[in-house]
Amino acid sequence: MFEALHNLIIPDTWQVRAIGALKSGKDLVLSAPTGAGKTFVFEQWFQDTRPSSQALYTVPTRALANDKYFEWKAKGWRVGILTGDVSHAADAPVVVATLEAARGKIATGSPSLLAVDEYQWISDPARGHHFEAAIVSAPAQTRLLLLSGCVANPEAVAAWLTRLGRSVEVVEHRERPVPLEEMDFSSLASRAPSSLEGYWTRGIYGALREDLGPVLIFAPQRQDAEKMARTLAKNLPPCAPLELSPEQRQLAGAELGKMLATRVAWHHSGMDYLQRAGLVEPLAKSGQLRVVVATLGLAAGINFSLRSVLVTSGQYKVEGEARPILCHELLQMAGRAGRRGLDEMGYYLVADQSPRLDEARSTALKRASTMPVGLFLQACATPDPATCCARAAASLFSKRPLLAGHEQTTPLVGTLPCGQGTDTGRARLVRRKSRRFSGCKGCQHRAQCQALSLQPTVLWQLQRAGLIAKDLTVTERGRIAACFPGPDGMALAAAVEVKGYLPEEIVFDLANLYAGERFCGEEPRWSGRLAAVCQQVYGSLEIEGCLVSGVPPHYGTGGSEAVRGLHENSERKSRLTSGFAMVGDLVRLHTEWRSLMRQILAAEVDSVKFESLREIVRSVVAPALAKSYPPEIPALLPAQKNPIQHRFTRVQK
């Protein structure tokens, strides 16, 4: 028998409505602020209905999946987890997963319910098409539960699902569980004792003195977060030290352990996962830390709230490019102010460079411009690719019907001497200045071809990449690419195709697909055998979200050496890192690579060289994959389980 799934005995009215909608067999689009209790709707539905088939709860990050897995496991649930690199109890009644890792179960497993938490990721340029394709490919009998706290047009999402033939209800709740008030950080700093130096130290001291702690600070970059945390740990007046268990001290290491003793910590993606999820997050949730300094880029992965939030800047960098904080991102950050059941009020602290609270708001959801390549490859693999591609294009989240790129050409199949199956292919062929096709000259459709747009379309791009033929049928390269989400399969197909590229080399070179700029050192980022092979096969082809000058966009040399070193000796983490690539980066790179190795083992591909690659994976990597399970989080000490008072009463002048 499952225990009570939430300490909220009587649900709020909006939660009752939401649970009722799911019980009645409808899909549900649920909008409510951060911390309001959206997840409770799923939990209570599951407890009440005990569905006969599996329920999938998908989240955007592995960290959130692990967090939810341990939370439900602690409640006594039989729960599984799928995150690409980790597959544990995958046959459990409830499985929490990253969306990409669950795509096989979504399409073929007929789950009773698919929950997509933070579905606003549909707008993400890199991963949005995965979210979109998963929702489109969900079986009709699978109920959908889409959850978000920052989408301003949930009714448009409901209209999309209705267009897909689903029965949908929208439940919106706009009231925060803890009211939020804006506070002037500079004013707090001005009232600090003269003995305290530094703007941030003085302001945080003022916040703690006014009983606004604990405080969650968002800094632009890792270096900023660590520098600020060190400064605060050193300069804030002392407090009752935080005692750690021997296991916690070993996990923290010398520097972080010393900082935690002052009840200050940093939180960013360069940290080891267990340091973040096993130390900083549990201690923050239990009220043991007075200040946590996180990075803006990891804001979506924060799963805890503190009394106050401070956003120190209005922008941060992504792969070296400055980008502003978007309104819905700021809303999520501000939403971490105020702990339900602990705080009567949450506080948003505004410093000199901070965005204002009124800038934090929901935004209308729009699909990213990246097309779901896998969805169209699957359509082309059917007996009637033209009809299925048209259906795939019509199923996407858009006010206006999107074009696959064959609409004007399909009615003319059999009458075109060029045999082109795409509108763009015809438009470009008839306009060639060199290597002209002789059949165009007397073709009855020449005028129409000349009137067609030269604009790239998804089917033309797939044809240019050699993933489909002129008649829209899938090539061998396309069949390999279709087994993998995103551009990974395109790189893998190219590697398998090129003669002389040994499977033993390919296996570790594939790690470069996820390395970005962090592991290249002094080498050019786009160098290495795999990049050269991709450019040999795809030339300088540009496909948004898939290829940049013929190479997958997150490629970076140096990743293969790092993963090979870690694979050969897992104790070498610290020696394989640098000032730019930290332990968390190495672990994440290794995790992505392991996930790809699992996909290679599972892929249904009939190819001699691919089978040779699979044999290398099976012999070299599979033994390590067999040990896959979620890492255990150290238990909190009894004294660490209850929040403490962080308010300063006095400090020496």
C-alpha positions as CSV (number, residue, x, y, z in Angstrom):
1,M,0.0,0.0,0.0
2,F,1.4,3.4,-1.0
3,E,1.7,5.9,1.8
4,A,0.2,9.4,1.6
5,L,1.9,11.1,-1.3
6,H,1.9,14.7,0.0
7,N,1.6,16.5,3.3
8,L,-1.3,18.6,1.8
9,I,-4.3,16.6,3.0
10,I,-7.0,18.7,1.4
11,P,-6.1,19.7,-2.2
12,D,-6.6,23.2,-3.4
13,T,-9.6,23.8,-5.6
14,W,-7.5,24.0,-8.8
15,Q,-5.8,20.8,-7.9
16,V,-9.1,19.0,-7.5
17,R,-10.2,20.2,-10.9
18,A,-7.0,19.0,-12.5
19,I,-7.1,15.6,-10.9
20,G,-10.7,15.3,-12.0
21,A,-9.9,16.1,-15.6
22,L,-7.3,13.3,-15.7
23,K,-9.6,10.8,-14.0
24,S,-12.3,11.6,-16.6
25,G,-9.9,10.5,-19.4
26,K,-8.9,14.0,-20.7
27,D,-5.5,15.4,-21.4
28,L,-4.5,18.2,-19.1
29,V,-2.6,21.4,-19.7
30,L,-1.7,22.7,-16.2
31,S,-0.4,26.1,-15.4
32,A,0.6,27.1,-11.9
33,P,3.5,29.1,-10.3
34,T,6.7,27.4,-9.2
35,G,6.2,25.6,-5.9
36,A,2.3,25.8,-6.1
37,G,1.9,22.0,-6.2
38,K,1.7,20.9,-9.9
39,T,3.5,17.6,-9.2
40,F,0.9,16.8,-6.6
41,V,-1.7,16.5,-9.3
42,F,0.2,13.6,-10.9
43,E,0.9,12.0,-7.5
44,Q,-2.7,12.1,-6.4
45,W,-4.0,10.9,-9.8
46,F,-1.7,7.9,-9.6
47,Q,-2.6,7.1,-6.0
48,D,-6.3,7.3,-6.7
49,T,-6.4,5.4,-10.0
50,R,-3.6,2.8,-9.8
51,P,-3.5,2.5,-13.6
52,S,-3.0,-0.9,-15.1
53,S,-0.2,0.3,-17.5
54,Q,2.9,2.3,-16.7
55,A,2.9,6.1,-16.0
56,L,5.8,8.1,-17.3
57,Y,6.9,11.4,-15.7
58,T,9.4,13.2,-17.8
59,V,11.6,16.1,-16.8
60,P,14.2,18.2,-18.7
61,T,17.3,17.3,-16.8
62,R,18.9,14.2,-15.3
63,A,19.4,16.0,-12.0
64,L,15.6,16.6,-11.7
65,A,15.0,13.0,-12.7
66,N,17.3,11.7,-10.0
67,D,15.7,14.1,-7.5
68,K,12.2,13.0,-8.2
69,Y,13.2,9.3,-8.2
70,F,14.7,9.5,-4.7
71,E,11.7,11.6,-3.5
72,W,9.2,9.0,-4.7
73,K,11.3,6.1,-3.5
74,A,11.4,7.6,0.0
75,K,7.5,7.7,-0.1
76,G,7.5,3.9,-0.6
77,W,6.7,4.0,-4.3
78,R,8.0,1.3,-6.6
79,V,9.6,3.7,-9.1
80,G,12.0,3.3,-12.0
81,I,14.3,5.8,-13.7
82,L,15.5,6.3,-17.3
83,T,18.1,9.0,-18.1
84,G,20.0,7.6,-21.0
85,D,23.0,6.5,-19.0
86,V,20.9,5.1,-16.2
87,S,18.2,2.5,-16.6
88,H,16.8,1.1,-13.3
89,A,13.5,-0.7,-12.6
90,A,12.3,0.3,-16.1
91,D,9.2,-1.9,-15.7
92,A,8.0,-0.1,-12.5
93,P,4.5,1.3,-12.3
94,V,6.0,4.8,-12.4
95,V,9.1,5.7,-14.3
96,V,10.7,9.1,-14.1
97,A,12.8,9.9,-17.1
98,T,14.4,12.6,-19.3
99,L,12.2,13.0,-22.3
100,E,14.8,11.8,-24.8
101,A,15.5,8.7,-22.9
102,A,11.8,7.8,-22.7
103,R,11.1,8.2,-26.4
104,G,11.0,4.5,-27.1
105,K,8.5,3.9,-24.3
106,I,6.4,6.8,-25.4
107,A,6.0,5.6,-29.0
108,T,5.7,1.9,-28.4
109,G,5.0,1.2,-24.8
110,S,1.5,2.7,-24.6
111,P,1.9,4.2,-21.2
112,S,-1.3,5.1,-19.4
113,L,-0.1,8.7,-18.9
114,L,2.7,10.8,-20.1
115,A,3.6,13.8,-17.9
116,V,5.8,16.4,-19.5
117,D,7.1,18.7,-16.7
118,E,8.4,22.1,-17.9
119,Y,6.9,21.7,-21.3
120,Q,7.9,25.2,-22.2
121,W,11.1,23.5,-23.4
122,I,9.3,23.2,-26.7
123,S,10.7,26.6,-27.5
124,D,14.3,25.6,-26.8
125,P,16.4,25.7,-30.1
126,A,18.4,22.6,-29.2
127,R,15.9,20.3,-27.6
128,G,12.5,21.7,-28.3
129,H,11.9,19.4,-31.3
130,H,12.4,16.4,-29.0
131,F,9.6,17.6,-26.8
132,E,7.3,18.4,-29.7
133,A,8.0,15.0,-31.4
134,A,7.4,13.1,-28.2
135,I,4.0,14.7,-27.7
136,V,3.0,14.2,-31.3
137,S,4.0,10.5,-31.3
138,A,2.3,9.6,-28.0
139,P,-0.4,6.9,-28.6
140,A,-4.0,8.1,-28.7
141,Q,-4.8,6.0,-25.6
142,T,-2.0,7.7,-23.6
143,R,-3.3,10.6,-21.5
144,L,-1.0,13.7,-21.6
145,L,-0.3,15.9,-18.6
146,L,1.7,19.0,-19.6
147,L,3.0,21.1,-16.7
148,S,4.5,24.6,-16.6
149,G,4.6,27.7,-14.5
150,C,5.7,30.2,-17.2
151,V,3.5,29.7,-20.3
152,A,1.2,32.6,-21.0
153,N,-0.9,30.8,-23.7
154,P,-1.8,27.4,-22.4
155,E,-5.1,27.6,-24.4
156,A,-3.0,27.6,-27.6
157,V,-1.3,24.4,-26.5
158,A,-4.7,22.9,-25.8
159,A,-5.8,24.0,-29.2
160,W,-2.8,22.2,-30.7
161,L,-3.6,19.0,-28.8
162,T,-7.3,19.3,-29.9
163,R,-6.1,19.5,-33.5
164,L,-4.2,16.2,-32.9
165,G,-7.6,14.7,-32.1
166,R,-7.3,14.8,-28.3
167,S,-9.8,15.8,-25.6
168,V,-8.1,18.5,-23.5
169,E,-8.8,20.6,-20.5
170,V,-6.8,23.6,-19.3
171,V,-6.4,24.4,-15.6
172,E,-4.8,27.7,-14.7
173,H,-3.8,28.9,-11.2
174,R,-2.0,32.2,-11.0
175,E,-1.7,32.8,-7.3
176,R,1.7,32.1,-5.7
177,P,1.7,29.8,-2.7
178,V,3.9,32.4,-0.9
179,P,3.4,36.1,-1.8
180,L,6.5,37.9,-3.3
181,E,7.8,41.3,-2.4
182,E,10.5,43.3,-4.1
183,M,13.3,44.7,-1.8
184,D,16.0,47.2,-2.5
185,F,19.4,45.4,-2.0
186,S,21.4,48.7,-2.0
187,S,19.3,50.0,0.9
188,L,20.1,46.8,2.8
189,A,23.8,47.3,2.1
190,S,23.8,50.9,3.2
191,R,22.6,49.9,6.7
192,A,25.4,47.4,7.2
193,P,28.2,48.1,9.8
194,S,31.2,50.0,8.5
195,S,33.5,47.1,9.4
196,L,32.0,45.0,6.6
197,E,33.6,45.5,3.2
198,G,32.2,44.9,-0.2
199,Y,28.8,45.6,-1.8
200,W,27.6,42.0,-1.9
201,T,28.8,41.2,1.6
202,R,27.1,44.3,3.1
203,G,23.9,43.7,1.2
204,I,23.7,40.0,2.2
205,Y,24.5,40.9,5.8
206,G,21.6,43.4,5.7
207,A,19.3,40.8,4.3
208,L,20.2,38.3,7.0
209,R,19.9,41.0,9.7
210,E,16.4,41.9,8.5
211,D,15.4,38.2,8.6
212,L,15.3,37.8,4.8
213,G,17.5,34.7,4.9
214,P,18.3,32.2,3.7
215,V,19.2,33.8,0.3
216,L,19.6,32.2,-3.1
217,I,21.9,34.3,-5.4
218,F,22.1,33.8,-9.2
219,A,25.4,34.9,-10.6
220,P,26.2,35.0,-14.4
221,Q,29.1,32.4,-14.5
222,R,30.7,29.7,-12.5
223,Q,33.7,31.9,-11.6
224,D,31.4,34.6,-10.4
225,A,29.4,32.2,-8.3
226,E,32.5,30.7,-6.7
227,K,34.2,34.1,-6.2
228,M,31.1,35.5,-4.5
229,A,30.6,32.4,-2.3
230,R,34.2,32.6,-1.1
231,T,33.9,36.3,-0.4
232,L,30.7,35.8,1.6
233,A,32.0,32.8,3.5
234,K,35.1,34.8,4.5
235,N,33.5,38.2,5.3
236,L,30.1,37.5,6.8
237,P,30.0,37.4,10.6
238,P,30.4,33.9,11.9
239,C,27.5,31.7,12.7
240,A,26.9,28.3,14.4
241,P,29.1,26.0,12.2
242,L,27.4,23.3,10.2
243,E,28.6,19.9,11.3
244,L,29.0,17.4,8.5
245,S,29.1,13.6,8.8
246,P,32.3,11.8,7.7
247,E,30.6,10.7,4.5
248,Q,29.5,14.3,3.8
249,R,33.0,15.7,4.5
250,Q,34.6,13.1,2.1
251,L,32.1,14.0,-0.6
252,A,32.6,17.8,-0.1
253,G,36.4,17.8,-0.3
254,A,38.5,20.4,1.6
255,E,37.3,23.7,0.1
256,L,33.6,23.0,-0.2
257,G,33.6,21.4,3.2
258,K,35.2,24.4,4.8
259,M,32.6,26.7,3.1
260,L,29.7,24.5,4.1
261,A,30.8,24.9,7.7
262,T,30.1,28.6,7.4
263,R,26.6,27.7,5.9
264,V,27.5,29.2,2.5
265,A,27.8,27.2,-0.8
266,W,28.0,27.5,-4.5
267,H,25.9,25.5,-6.9
268,H,26.8,25.1,-10.6
269,S,27.1,22.5,-13.4
270,G,30.9,22.2,-13.0
271,M,30.4,20.5,-9.6
272,D,30.3,16.8,-9.2
273,Y,26.7,15.6,-9.3
274,L,26.8,14.2,-5.8
275,Q,28.2,17.4,-4.4
276,R,25.3,19.3,-5.9
277,A,22.5,16.8,-5.3
278,G,23.9,15.0,-2.3
279,L,25.1,18.0,-0.3
280,V,24.2,21.5,-1.4
281,E,20.6,20.8,-2.4
282,P,19.5,18.7,0.6
283,L,21.2,21.1,3.0
284,A,19.5,24.1,1.3
285,K,16.1,22.4,1.3
286,S,16.4,21.6,5.0
287,G,17.2,25.2,5.8
288,Q,20.8,24.6,6.9
289,L,22.5,27.1,4.5
290,R,22.2,30.8,4.9
291,V,23.5,31.6,1.3
292,V,23.6,29.6,-1.9
293,V,25.2,31.2,-5.0
294,A,24.1,29.5,-8.2
295,T,24.6,30.2,-11.8
296,L,22.0,31.7,-14.1
297,G,22.5,28.9,-16.7
298,L,21.6,26.2,-14.2
299,A,18.5,28.0,-13.0
300,A,16.1,25.5,-14.7
301,G,17.8,22.7,-12.7
302,I,17.3,24.3,-9.3
303,N,14.8,22.3,-7.3
304,F,14.7,24.1,-4.0
305,S,13.5,27.4,-2.7
306,L,14.9,29.9,-0.1
307,R,13.3,32.9,1.6
308,S,14.9,35.4,-0.7
309,V,16.3,35.5,-4.3
310,L,18.9,37.9,-5.7
311,V,19.6,38.0,-9.5
312,T,22.9,39.8,-9.8
313,S,22.8,40.5,-13.6
314,G,20.4,40.7,-16.5
315,Q,22.5,38.5,-18.8
316,Y,24.8,35.5,-18.9
317,K,27.0,33.7,-21.5
318,V,26.2,30.6,-23.5
319,E,29.2,29.1,-25.3
320,G,30.9,32.5,-25.2
321,E,27.9,34.5,-26.4
322,A,26.2,37.0,-24.1
323,R,22.4,36.5,-23.9
324,P,19.8,38.3,-21.8
325,I,17.7,36.5,-19.2
326,L,14.3,35.9,-20.8
327,C,11.1,36.9,-19.0
328,H,10.0,33.4,-18.3
329,E,13.5,32.4,-17.1
330,L,13.4,35.3,-14.6
331,L,10.0,34.2,-13.5
332,Q,11.4,30.7,-12.6
333,M,14.3,32.3,-10.7
334,A,12.0,34.7,-8.8
335,G,9.7,31.7,-8.2
336,R,12.4,30.2,-5.9
337,A,11.8,32.9,-3.3
338,G,9.5,31.8,-0.5
339,R,9.2,28.3,1.0
340,R,5.7,27.0,1.2
341,G,4.9,26.1,4.8
342,L,8.0,28.0,6.2
343,D,7.7,31.6,4.9
344,E,4.8,34.0,5.0
345,M,6.5,36.1,2.4
346,G,9.2,35.6,-0.2
347,Y,11.5,38.4,-1.2
348,Y,13.1,39.4,-4.5
349,L,16.2,41.5,-3.9
350,V,17.0,44.1,-6.5
351,A,20.7,45.2,-6.8
352,D,22.2,47.7,-9.2
353,Q,22.4,45.4,-12.2
354,S,19.4,43.2,-11.4
355,P,16.3,42.9,-13.6
356,R,13.2,44.2,-11.9
357,L,10.5,41.9,-10.6
358,D,7.9,43.2,-13.0
359,E,10.1,41.8,-15.8
360,A,9.4,38.3,-14.5
361,R,6.4,37.0,-16.4
362,S,5.0,34.2,-18.4
363,T,5.6,34.4,-22.2
364,A,3.6,33.0,-25.1
365,L,5.0,29.7,-26.1
366,K,6.3,29.3,-29.6
367,R,8.0,26.4,-31.2
368,A,11.6,26.7,-32.0
369,S,12.5,26.9,-35.7
370,T,14.4,23.6,-35.5
371,M,12.4,20.9,-37.3
372,P,12.1,17.4,-35.7
373,V,14.3,15.5,-38.2
374,G,13.6,12.2,-36.7
375,L,9.8,12.6,-37.1
376,F,10.2,13.2,-40.8
377,L,12.7,10.3,-41.3
378,Q,10.1,8.1,-39.6
379,A,7.5,9.4,-42.0
380,C,9.7,8.8,-45.0
381,A,10.2,5.2,-43.9
382,T,6.5,4.4,-44.4
383,P,5.0,3.0,-47.6
384,D,3.4,6.5,-48.3
385,P,6.1,9.0,-47.4
386,A,4.4,12.0,-49.1
387,T,1.2,11.6,-47.1
388,C,3.0,10.8,-43.8
389,C,5.3,13.8,-44.2
390,A,2.3,16.1,-44.8
391,R,0.7,14.7,-41.7
392,A,3.9,15.2,-39.7
393,A,4.2,18.8,-40.8
394,A,0.5,19.5,-39.9
395,S,1.0,17.9,-36.4
396,L,3.6,20.4,-35.2
397,F,2.9,23.2,-32.7
398,S,2.2,26.2,-35.0
399,K,-0.7,28.6,-35.7
400,R,-0.1,28.3,-39.5
401,P,0.5,24.9,-41.1
402,L,4.2,24.3,-41.6
403,L,5.5,23.0,-45.0
404,A,7.6,19.8,-45.2
405,G,8.7,21.0,-48.7
406,H,7.0,18.5,-51.1
407,E,3.5,20.0,-51.3
408,Q,3.7,21.3,-54.9
409,T,5.7,18.4,-56.2
410,T,3.8,15.3,-54.9
411,P,0.8,15.7,-57.3
412,L,3.3,15.7,-60.2
413,V,5.2,12.5,-59.3
414,G,5.8,10.4,-62.4
415,T,5.6,13.4,-64.7
416,L,8.9,15.1,-63.7
417,P,11.9,14.1,-65.8
418,C,14.2,15.1,-63.0
419,G,12.6,12.8,-60.5
420,Q,12.8,15.4,-57.7
421,G,10.5,14.8,-54.8
422,T,10.9,18.2,-53.1
423,D,9.8,21.7,-54.1
424,T,13.1,23.3,-53.2
425,G,15.0,20.6,-55.1
426,R,13.0,21.5,-58.3
427,A,13.5,25.3,-57.7
428,R,17.2,25.0,-57.3
429,L,17.7,22.5,-60.2
430,V,15.9,24.7,-62.8
431,R,18.0,27.7,-61.7
432,R,21.4,26.0,-62.0
433,K,24.1,28.1,-63.9
434,S,26.5,25.1,-64.2
435,R,25.9,21.4,-64.6
436,R,22.4,22.1,-65.9
437,F,19.9,19.3,-66.1
438,S,19.0,18.9,-69.8
439,G,15.5,17.6,-68.9
440,C,14.5,21.0,-67.6
441,K,14.6,22.7,-71.0
442,G,11.5,21.1,-72.5
443,C,9.7,20.1,-69.3
444,Q,6.1,21.1,-69.1
445,H,6.5,22.1,-65.5
446,R,9.5,24.4,-66.0
447,A,7.5,27.6,-65.3
448,Q,6.1,26.3,-62.1
449,C,9.6,25.1,-61.0
450,Q,11.0,28.6,-61.7
451,A,8.2,30.1,-59.5
452,L,9.0,27.8,-56.5
453,S,10.9,29.2,-53.5
454,L,14.5,28.5,-53.1
455,Q,14.0,28.6,-49.3
456,P,15.4,25.4,-47.6
457,T,12.7,23.0,-46.3
458,V,13.1,20.1,-44.0
459,L,12.7,17.4,-46.7
460,W,15.2,19.2,-49.0
461,Q,17.7,19.4,-46.2
462,L,17.3,15.7,-45.5
463,Q,17.8,15.0,-49.2
464,R,20.9,17.3,-49.3
465,A,22.3,15.4,-46.2
466,G,21.8,12.1,-48.0
467,L,19.3,10.9,-45.4
468,I,16.5,10.5,-48.0
469,A,16.6,9.9,-51.8
470,K,15.0,12.1,-54.4
471,D,11.8,10.1,-54.2
472,L,11.6,10.7,-50.4
473,T,12.5,7.1,-49.4
474,V,15.0,6.7,-46.6
475,T,18.6,5.8,-47.4
476,E,20.9,3.6,-45.4
477,R,22.5,6.7,-43.9
478,G,19.0,7.9,-43.0
479,R,18.0,4.6,-41.4
480,I,21.0,4.9,-39.0
481,A,20.3,8.5,-38.3
482,A,16.7,7.8,-37.5
483,C,17.6,5.6,-34.6
484,F,19.1,8.5,-32.6
485,P,17.6,11.8,-31.4
486,G,19.2,15.0,-32.7
487,P,22.4,15.2,-34.8
488,D,24.1,12.3,-33.0
489,G,22.8,9.8,-35.5
490,M,23.9,11.9,-38.5
491,A,27.5,12.0,-37.2
492,L,27.3,8.3,-36.4
493,A,26.0,7.5,-39.8
494,A,28.8,9.4,-41.4
495,A,31.5,7.7,-39.3
496,V,30.2,4.3,-40.2
497,E,30.0,5.1,-43.9
498,V,33.6,6.3,-44.4
499,K,36.1,3.7,-45.2
500,G,39.2,3.4,-43.0
501,Y,37.6,4.8,-39.9
502,L,37.9,2.0,-37.5
503,P,35.1,1.2,-35.0
504,E,37.7,1.2,-32.2
505,E,38.4,4.8,-33.0
506,I,34.8,5.8,-33.6
507,V,33.6,4.6,-30.2
508,F,35.6,7.1,-28.2
509,D,35.6,9.9,-30.8
510,L,31.8,10.0,-30.5
511,A,32.3,11.7,-27.1
512,N,33.4,14.8,-29.0
513,L,29.7,15.3,-30.0
514,Y,29.0,16.6,-26.5
515,A,32.3,18.3,-25.6
516,G,31.6,21.8,-26.9
517,E,34.4,24.3,-26.2
518,R,35.4,23.0,-22.7
519,F,37.9,20.3,-23.6
520,C,39.7,21.5,-26.7
521,G,42.5,23.4,-24.8
522,E,44.8,25.0,-27.4
523,E,43.4,22.9,-30.3
524,P,40.7,24.3,-32.7
525,R,37.3,23.3,-31.4
526,W,36.2,21.9,-34.8
527,S,39.3,19.7,-35.4
528,G,39.6,15.9,-35.0
529,R,38.8,12.9,-37.1
530,L,35.1,12.8,-36.5
531,A,34.6,16.5,-37.5
532,A,36.7,15.8,-40.7
533,V,34.5,12.8,-41.5
534,C,31.3,14.8,-41.0
535,Q,32.5,17.5,-43.3
536,Q,33.6,14.9,-45.9
537,V,30.1,13.4,-45.9
538,Y,27.9,16.6,-45.4
539,G,30.2,19.3,-46.8
540,S,29.4,22.7,-45.3
541,L,25.6,21.9,-45.0
542,E,23.7,24.0,-42.5
543,I,20.7,22.5,-40.8
544,E,19.5,24.4,-37.8
545,G,19.9,22.4,-34.6
546,C,21.7,19.6,-36.5
547,L,24.7,20.7,-38.5
548,V,27.0,23.8,-38.5
549,S,29.2,23.7,-41.6
550,G,28.5,19.9,-41.7
551,V,29.4,19.2,-38.0
552,P,26.9,18.7,-35.1
553,P,26.6,22.0,-33.2
554,H,27.9,20.8,-29.8
555,Y,31.0,19.1,-31.2
556,G,34.3,19.9,-29.6
557,T,37.7,18.1,-29.9
558,G,39.3,16.8,-26.7
559,G,36.2,15.0,-25.4
560,S,37.3,11.7,-26.7
561,E,40.6,11.8,-24.8
562,A,38.9,12.8,-21.6
563,V,36.3,10.0,-21.9
564,R,38.9,7.4,-22.8
565,G,41.0,8.4,-19.8
566,L,38.0,8.3,-17.5
567,H,36.7,5.0,-18.9
568,E,40.1,3.4,-18.3
569,N,40.4,4.7,-14.8
570,S,37.4,6.3,-13.1
571,E,39.5,7.6,-10.2
572,R,41.3,10.0,-12.6
573,K,38.6,12.6,-12.6
574,S,40.6,15.5,-11.1
575,R,43.6,14.8,-13.4
576,L,41.4,14.9,-16.5
577,T,40.0,18.4,-15.7
578,S,41.3,21.9,-16.3
579,G,40.5,25.4,-15.4
580,F,37.8,25.4,-18.0
581,A,36.5,21.9,-17.8
582,M,35.6,20.9,-14.2
583,V,34.7,17.6,-12.7
584,G,31.0,18.2,-13.4
585,D,31.7,18.8,-17.0
586,L,33.7,15.6,-17.3
587,V,31.0,13.5,-15.6
588,R,28.3,15.1,-17.8
589,L,30.4,14.4,-20.9
590,H,30.9,10.8,-19.8
591,T,27.2,10.5,-19.0
592,E,26.1,11.7,-22.5
593,W,28.6,9.3,-24.1
594,R,27.4,6.4,-22.1
595,S,23.8,7.3,-23.1
596,L,24.8,7.1,-26.8
597,M,26.5,3.7,-26.2
598,R,23.2,2.4,-24.8
599,Q,21.4,3.7,-27.9
600,I,23.9,2.0,-30.2
601,L,23.3,-1.3,-28.5
602,A,19.5,-0.9,-28.8
603,A,19.4,0.5,-32.4
604,E,17.8,-1.7,-35.0
605,V,20.2,-1.2,-37.9
606,D,21.1,-3.8,-40.5
607,S,24.7,-2.8,-41.5
608,V,27.9,-4.8,-41.4
609,K,30.1,-1.9,-40.2
610,F,27.5,-0.7,-37.7
611,E,27.4,-4.2,-36.3
612,S,31.2,-4.1,-36.0
613,L,30.8,-0.9,-34.0
614,R,28.1,-2.4,-31.9
615,E,30.5,-5.4,-31.1
616,I,33.1,-2.9,-29.9
617,V,30.6,-1.2,-27.7
618,R,29.4,-4.6,-26.4
619,S,32.9,-5.7,-25.5
620,V,34.5,-2.5,-24.3
621,V,31.7,-0.4,-22.8
622,A,28.7,-2.7,-22.0
623,P,30.3,-4.2,-18.8
624,A,30.4,-0.6,-17.3
625,L,26.8,0.1,-18.5
626,A,25.6,-3.0,-16.7
627,K,26.4,-1.4,-13.4
628,S,24.1,1.5,-14.1
629,Y,21.9,2.7,-11.2
630,P,21.2,6.1,-9.6
631,P,23.9,7.2,-7.2
632,E,22.8,7.0,-3.6
633,I,22.5,10.4,-1.8
634,P,24.1,10.6,1.7
635,A,21.6,10.8,4.5
636,L,21.2,14.0,6.4
637,L,22.2,14.0,10.1
638,P,19.3,14.4,12.5
639,A,20.5,17.9,13.4
640,Q,20.4,18.8,9.7
641,K,16.8,18.0,9.1
642,N,15.2,21.1,10.7
643,P,15.5,24.7,9.5
644,I,17.6,27.0,11.7
645,Q,17.4,30.8,12.3
646,H,19.9,32.7,10.1
647,R,19.1,36.2,11.4
648,F,22.0,38.3,12.7
649,T,21.3,40.2,15.9
650,R,24.5,42.3,16.1
651,V,28.0,42.6,14.8
652,Q,31.0,44.5,16.2
653,K,31.4,47.9,14.6
